[in-house]
Amino acid sequence: MGFADISIQEIAEDFNVHVDEVLRLCNQMRISYKHPQTRLALEDAKAIMSHLLAQEQKSNS
């Protein structure tokens, strides 16, 4: 599995959510991390971003 060049903290910043929300998603999806600067595996980053996009679209409709 490849690694995305993005951390948990960067995802939170890109999606304008608190880093705790992304950490909660990591825990919910059983994605292991050590700290908010942890670089994520590509598939894990995609899963988190897809979830955040779905939440964003749901709140905009």
Helices and strands as residue ranges (DSSP letters): E 3-7, H 8-14, H 19-28, E 39-41, H 42-60
